[in-house]
């Protein structure tokens, strides 16, 4: 007797792919599976940012000083650049943590200005987005007009 096994049915717990989430119907917007997709993406980004910070700390601690002034200047310039990058990443890490908090509060994916959906494509491109494209454009236009 030869039994043919059929593929396992997709469960509600199966993780979504980017293609799945883009193909999902509108009424699935910010469903538990979509929120799980974005939570996982944000956690991966958080982990990478924390790893980068740790590598920088280790790199700066391990650095030996050099007697040559031009070599020392090059090393200091490299450190300055690295610290600038880490500062930007620190700010991004704060945005990632805020996005995770919005997921926990069931507020993720909705424009903080209009209450409208931010949109799946925008959230895939920028998982920390808090504004719809239209609201972001309005904000940037106002900023330009007021010299900000």
N, C-alpha and C positions, 0 to 999 in steps of 0.2 A: 504494500500500500504506500503510495507516494503522495504525500501532502504538499500542496503548493502553498507557500506562505505569501500572503499579500502584504504590501508595505504597511507599516504601522500608521494608524490614522493620526493626523496632526492634532495635537492637543492644544488647549488654550494656553498651556505653559510653554509651547515651543517658541523659541526666540524668533523674532521677525528679522528679516534682512532689509537692507535699504530698498531693494526692489519691491519686497512685500509691502513695505510701509508706503511707498510711492503709489502702488497700485490699489491700495485700500480704498473702499468707498468713503465718501465724505462723512457719512454718519458714524464712521469708526474713529473720527478725529479724537485723539487723546484717550483712546480706549486703554484698558489696563495693559494690553500687549504693546501698544505704542509707547506708553509711558515707561514700560520696562525696557524697551529698545533705547529710548533717550537716556534713562537712568544708567544703563550699561555704558553707553557712549560717553556720558559725562564722568562716570567713575573711571573709565580708561584714561580719559584726558587728565583727570585729577591725579591719578597714579603716575602718569608720565611727567606732569609738572613737578610733583613731589620728588621723583627720581632725579630730574634735572637739577633741582635745588640741592639735593644731597650730593650730587656729583660736583657741583660748583663748590660747595663747602669743602669737600675732600680735596679738590684740586687746589683751592686757595691755601689750605692748611699744609699740603704736601710741597708747595712751591719753595724751592731753595733760592736764596738770594744770590745775585751774581755781582761780582766786583766791577764789571765793565758798565759804565754809565749808560751807553747806548742800548746795551742788552737789557739793563734794568728798566730803562724807559719803555722799551718794547713790551716787556713783561707787564709793567704797570698799565700800559695802554690796553693790552689784552685783557687784563683783570677788569679795567673800567668798562670795557665793552661787554664782557661777560656779566658783570653786575647790572648793567643797564638792561640786558636781555632778561635776566632773572627778575628785575623789578617789574618789567612788563608781564612776565609770567606770573608773578605774585598777584598782580591785579587781575589777571585772567583766572587764577585759582579762586579768588574771591567771587568772581562772577559764576564760576562752576559751582561753588558751594551754595550760592544764592539760587541757582537754577535747580539744584538738588532739593533745596528747601521748598521751592515752588512745586516740584513734583509731589513732595510729601503733603503739601497743603492743597493739592488738586487745583493749582493755579497755573501750572505749566502749559505753555502753548497758546496762551491768550494774551493779547496786547494789553499792556498795563494802562495804556491811554484810552483805547476805544472799547476794550472788552471783546473785540473781534478775534477770530483765529489768526495766529501769526502765519500759519501755513507750514506744511510738512517740508517742502523744498527748502524754505528759509531756515527751518530748524535743523535740517540735515547739514546745511552749509555752515550755520552758526548756532549750535545748540544752546548757547547762552542768551540768545536774542530775547528781548522783553517787549519789543515793539514790532508791529506789522511793518512791511516795507513802506506803505503809505504814511504811517505815523512817523517812521524814521526819516523819510524824505521831508515831511513837514517840519520836523524838529531841526534838521540840518539847514533847511531854507531859513527858518527863523534865526538860527544861530548866525548864519551868514549876514542876514539883514541887520543884526544887532552887533556885528563885528566880533562875534565870539569865536 
